[in-house]
Amino acid sequence: MRIGVIGINHKLADLKLREVLAKAFQRRFSNFKVVHPGHSMVLLSTCNRTELYFSSEDLSNTHTYILSALRDELNADFEQKLYSFFHKDCFSHLAKVTSGLDSAIMGETEIQGQVKAAYLGACMNQDLEKELHFLFQKSLKIGKKIRTQIPIERGIPDLEHACLHMGKSFFPSAESQRVLFIGASDINLKIIRFFQTKGVSNITLANRTESTARALGAKFSLATLPWEKLSRWKEYDWIIFGTKAPDYVISVSEREERPLGRKLLIDLCVPRNVDPEMASETIRLANIDEINSSLQARGKRLFDFAKEAEKTIDSLARTQVLIFKKKNLMKRMEERMRVVS
């Protein structure tokens, strides 16, 4: 199969470099950008990874083109932190991603929705090669199958527990704090639902699209804060960020000279939503890498499950690649028979 991927993730690079590269990939390869003719691409960008999947007649040429475009964008030393996979290895990699095996929080479920959204977004803006359609459709199917066959989710430490634990460690009574969620991302909504089951009820949601915020506010019984009044974040004790933004939503200039009181800011995004300089004696700022580290230590017991799942995925990937090749061969034979007849 003529497929490949080039990317960076939480395993190979720190948050700062991932952030820089995420912005560079988005500037050059987002679904709304015109890319080099002859290349078919899907950009997957999450808090823990940025990956560009591609298909073309010459994968080596496409790979070189992507690296060259990134060099034009960046001054940073980044190439040794990137990884690349081709053909069957690319298929196996995406299948492991959709299964949650390659995530910082093993078995997390948000990644499947993020992969699907990236694929559908690319379909809306490009004529993708058939190899990419096959890759994403089958990888999503494999990911779903793995989740039902192997109990990797049982007892998994997850993001919502980590956020609540952080709040309980910071506040004497976390349940009574004024909580502001910025962004109506799937991750934020999952945390909101979990918080409500744990007695955290004073929750407000801010989102760029006001109609979306209102609809979710009605659905989950939340107060809403208009985006243009986001400067009022200072009125809240606990702010959780989960929105796609090219620049900081909150910067150090908003800290002001007068004390803001004790604040807990949890930034789940890459690129980051909060200027790292916001951290102070009274403002506790946690990023996605810090949360991942705490969860990884608790998730080591899932290692055996992960190894079993990876073997299953590799086997399924080999089968799917053979099926694709067989279909292509049969199609070419049928075309030759029509020409002869």
LINNORLIN-V196594 format. One record per residue. RES is the residue in one letter. PHI is phi in degrees with one decimal (NA if undefined). NEAR is the number of other ideal C-beta (glycine too) atoms within 10 Angstrom. Layout:
# LINNORLIN-V196594
res	phi	near
RES	PHI	NEAR
RES	PHI	NEAR
This chain:
# LINNORLIN-V196594
res	phi	near
M	NA	21
R	-86.9	18
I	-133.8	26
G	-154.5	22
V	-144.8	23
I	-130.5	21
G	-163.4	22
I	-143.7	21
N	-144.3	19
H	-65.7	22
K	-76.2	11
L	-108.5	14
A	-141.5	19
D	-77.6	10
L	-60.7	20
K	-61.8	14
L	-69.8	16
R	-60.6	26
E	-64.6	17
V	-61.5	19
L	-70.4	24
A	-59.4	22
K	-65.5	18
A	-65.2	19
F	-60.9	23
Q	-66.4	18
R	-64.9	13
R	-97.1	17
F	-132.8	21
S	-66.3	15
N	-60.3	17
F	-99.3	8
K	-101.7	12
V	-85.1	7
V	-104.9	20
H	-58.4	15
P	-57.0	6
G	92.1	12
H	-109.4	20
S	-112.9	21
M	-138.5	23
V	-132.4	26
L	-98.2	22
L	-112.0	23
S	-130.9	23
T	-130.5	22
C	-67.6	28
N	-112.0	22
R	-155.4	23
T	-132.6	26
E	-135.6	24
L	-117.8	24
Y	-91.8	28
F	-146.6	26
S	-145.0	23
S	-165.6	21
E	-67.4	10
D	-129.2	12
L	-63.3	19
S	-63.0	10
N	-64.4	13
T	-64.7	23
H	-59.1	18
T	-64.2	11
Y	-61.2	17
I	-63.1	23
L	-60.8	15
S	-63.3	10
A	-63.8	18
L	-68.7	21
R	-62.0	13
D	-64.3	9
E	-85.4	15
L	-123.2	15
N	-104.4	7
A	-75.4	14
D	-86.5	8
F	-128.0	19
E	-61.9	10
Q	-70.9	7
K	-93.9	17
L	-83.1	18
Y	-125.0	13
S	-138.9	16
F	-135.7	18
F	-133.2	18
H	55.9	14
K	-60.9	16
D	-63.9	14
C	-65.3	27
F	-60.8	28
S	-60.6	22
H	-62.1	22
L	-65.0	28
A	-63.0	28
K	-68.0	22
V	-63.0	26
T	-67.0	27
S	-80.6	28
G	86.0	23
L	-77.9	22
D	-100.7	20
S	-85.1	22
A	-62.9	21
I	-103.9	23
M	-59.4	23
G	85.9	25
E	-61.8	18
T	-95.6	16
E	-63.3	18
I	-61.1	22
Q	-63.3	18
G	-66.1	13
Q	-68.6	19
V	-64.1	22
K	-62.0	15
A	-64.4	12
A	-62.3	19
Y	-64.9	22
L	-65.7	12
G	-62.5	16
A	-66.6	22
C	-61.6	15
M	-72.8	9
N	-116.4	12
Q	-143.7	16
D	-96.0	7
L	-72.0	19
E	-65.9	20
K	-60.2	14
E	-61.8	22
L	-71.2	22
H	-58.7	16
F	-62.4	20
L	-56.8	27
F	-73.7	24
Q	-63.9	13
K	-73.9	21
S	-65.0	28
L	-64.2	19
K	-66.1	14
I	-64.1	23
G	-58.1	23
K	-65.1	13
K	-64.9	15
I	-60.7	23
R	-65.0	18
T	-86.4	7
Q	-91.7	11
I	-121.5	20
P	-78.4	13
I	-73.4	20
E	-89.6	15
R	-67.6	9
G	73.6	11
I	-71.5	20
P	-70.3	17
D	-123.1	20
L	-62.9	23
E	-66.2	16
H	-64.4	16
A	-63.7	21
C	-65.0	25
L	-65.5	17
H	-60.8	15
M	-63.6	20
G	-65.2	22
K	-67.7	13
S	-76.0	10
F	-93.9	17
F	-107.2	15
P	-60.1	7
S	-137.1	8
A	-62.9	22
E	-64.1	15
S	-95.5	12
Q	-76.2	19
R	-83.7	13
V	-111.2	24
L	-117.0	24
F	-100.2	29
I	-107.5	30
G	106.6	22
A	-99.9	20
S	-69.9	20
D	-59.8	13
I	-64.5	23
N	-60.5	21
L	-65.6	17
K	-65.1	17
I	-66.5	26
I	-58.7	21
R	-59.7	11
F	-66.5	16
F	-56.9	23
Q	-63.5	14
T	-70.6	8
K	-102.4	14
G	90.2	9
V	-85.9	20
S	-118.3	12
N	-86.5	16
I	-116.9	22
T	-123.6	20
L	-119.8	23
A	-119.0	26
N	-147.4	23
R	-57.7	16
T	-87.5	10
E	-65.1	14
S	-63.9	8
T	-66.0	13
A	-60.4	23
R	-64.5	15
A	-63.5	14
L	-71.3	18
G	-61.4	18
A	-68.6	10
K	-68.0	9
F	-107.1	13
S	57.8	9
L	-110.9	20
A	-76.8	13
T	-125.8	17
L	-123.0	22
P	-58.2	12
W	-60.0	15
E	-69.4	9
K	-108.4	9
L	-64.5	15
S	-61.1	9
R	-80.0	12
W	-55.8	20
K	-63.4	14
E	-77.9	12
Y	-105.7	22
D	-89.9	18
W	-134.9	25
I	-120.0	25
I	-118.2	26
F	-104.6	26
G	-151.7	24
T	-130.1	18
K	-77.8	13
A	-147.8	14
P	-71.6	9
D	-129.3	10
Y	-61.7	19
V	-78.2	22
I	-128.6	22
S	-118.5	12
V	-63.4	14
S	-63.9	10
E	-87.4	16
R	-73.2	19
E	62.8	9
E	-77.3	4
R	-77.6	6
P	-61.1	11
L	-94.1	15
G	87.2	10
R	-71.4	14
K	-131.9	19
L	-114.7	22
L	-112.8	22
I	-117.0	26
D	-102.8	28
L	-96.8	23
C	-112.2	23
V	-139.1	25
P	-60.8	21
R	-68.3	24
N	-88.3	24
V	-119.7	24
D	-58.5	18
P	-57.5	13
E	-70.8	12
M	-67.4	20
A	-61.3	16
S	-152.8	13
E	-63.4	7
T	-107.3	11
I	-106.2	17
R	-93.1	17
L	-114.7	20
A	-115.9	20
N	-109.6	23
I	-63.9	25
D	-66.8	16
E	-64.1	14
I	-66.7	21
N	-58.8	20
S	-60.4	12
S	-67.4	15
L	-78.7	19
Q	-62.3	14
A	-62.4	9
R	-85.1	15
G	-103.7	20
K	-63.8	8
R	-68.6	9
L	-87.8	21
F	-57.6	10
D	-63.8	8
F	-58.5	18
A	-64.1	19
K	-62.7	11
E	-63.3	14
A	-65.6	24
E	-63.8	18
K	-62.2	10
T	-63.0	17
I	-63.7	26
D	-59.1	16
S	-66.0	11
L	-65.3	19
A	-64.2	23
R	-60.3	13
T	-62.4	12
Q	-66.9	22
V	-63.9	20
L	-63.9	11
I	-62.1	12
F	-62.1	18
K	-64.1	11
K	-63.9	10
K	-62.4	12
N	-64.6	13
L	-63.9	10
M	-62.4	10
K	-64.8	10
R	-66.3	10
M	-64.8	10
E	-64.0	10
E	-65.2	10
R	-66.5	10
M	-63.2	9
R	-66.4	8
V	-66.4	7
V	-64.1	6
S	-72.9	5
